[in-house]
């Protein structure tokens, strides 16, 4: 179908059907020649292929953002419980998350208790910002990756008839 301007309609642009017909002669056990028409139709569904790519990339981005948010949440809990910096696990978490939380340091004051416990508001802000940015990036990926790649469904029709 075409639209008013003569361009293919959106539905036609999203699906493409390719048909291939061929004739084969088959000889049966009693010597009879049977004609066999084989028609193969492949439907390329570009929408499904685009969704598949966009979903995979969005899933990867969501996974990375979730790992970042979890690491910062662990940092927040360690700071809140005044975890000892003599522990290698604590140092690992602080070392990995310092560059992630660094841009948000000193925006808010950091309430501290007498036992060394710190409620790090910058970590909460970092989690919120990373989750928001991750969501925006996945939405952008969904919008931008609207291009055909490949998606194939094949149908095969066989018609047999006896030739004389």
N, C-alpha and C positions, 0 to 999 in steps of 0.2 A: 504494500500500500504506500501511497505517497500523500504528503500533506498538501495544503493549498499552494505552497510555493514550489511544489514538484520535488521536494526532498523525501527520502525514505522516512516513514514514520518511526517514532522512537522504538516501537516494538520490533519492527523489521530490522532496525540497526542492532538490536540487542540479541537477535537470534538469526542464525544463518543455517540453511538446510542445504546439504550437498548430497546429490543423488548419483549413484553409480549403478548402472544396469549392465549385466553381461549374460550371455547365453552359453550354456554348457550342454553337451550331449553326453548322456550316461547310457551305457549298455548294460542291460539287466542280465541275469544268469541264463535266461532262455534266448538271448540274442536280440531281444527287442531294444530298439533305440528309443530312449525317453529323453525328450527335450526338457531342459531345466532352466527356467529364467530365474536369475538371482538378482534381486534389487536391494541395494544397501543404501540406506538414508542415514546420514550423520547430521545431527543437530548440534551446532556449536552455540552453547548458551553463555554469552559473554557476561551477563549479569551474575550468574553463579560463580564464574571464575573471578570476577572483580571482588565479589563479597568474600570469597575464600582468601584471597591475598590480603585484603584489608583486615579481615578478622585475625589472620595469623600475625600480622605486624602489630595490630592493636593489642593482641594478647601478649606479645613479647614486651611491648612498652609498659603495659599494665603490670606484668611480672617484675620488671626492673624497678618501677616506681614502688611497688609493694615491698620489695626487698629493702629499698632505701627507707621507707616509712617504718618498717619493722626494726631496722638497725637503730634509727633515731629514737624509737619508742623504748628500746632496750637501754639506750643511753639515758633517757629520761628517768627510767626506773632506777638505774644504777646511781644516778646523781641524787635522786630522791631518798634512796636508802643509804646514802653516804658509803658506797662501796669502796673498799680499799684499793688504792692505786698500786699496791704491791702485787695484786693479782694480774697475771698475764692476760686473762680474759677481759678484765676491765680495761686494761691498757689497749688491747686490740680494738675493743668497741670504741673507745675514745679516739684512738688513732684513725680509725676508718671514718668515724662520723664528724671529726673536727672540721674537715674541709666542707662537709655538707651543711653543718650548722653555723660555720664561721660567718657567712654573709648576714646572718640574722642576729649575731651577738650584739649586745649593747643597744638594741632597739627598746627593750624593756628592762626594768630593774630585775635582779635575780634574788628573790626572797630566800634567805638561808636560816637554818635553825642552829641552835647552839652545838649540836652534835656533828655538824659538818654536812648535814643534809641540805640539798639545794633544789628548789623548784625552778627548773630552767625553762622559763617561758619562751625563750628563743627556740628551744627544741619543739615545743608545741606549734609555734608559728612555722617552723621549717616543715613539719609534717603536713600541716594544712596547705602550705604553698606548694609543696611537691605533689600532693594529691590533686590539687587544682590544676597545676600545670600538666600533670600526666593525663588528666581527664581531657583537657583542651587539646593536647597533642593527639590523643586517640581519636577524638572527634574530627580533627583536621585530617588525619590519615583516612578516615572513613569518607570524607568529602573529596579529597584529592585523588584517591586511588579508584576513580570511577572510569577506568579504561579497560577495553577488552584485552584479555590475554587468551585463555583457552578453557573450554569446558565442553566436553563432547559426550553425546549420547548417541548410540548407534542402534538402528533398527534394521533387521534383515528379513526380507520377504522372499519366499521360495515358491514358485509355481511350477508344477510338473504336469506335462502332458505327453501323450504317446504320439510319436511321429510315424507316418506311413510312407 
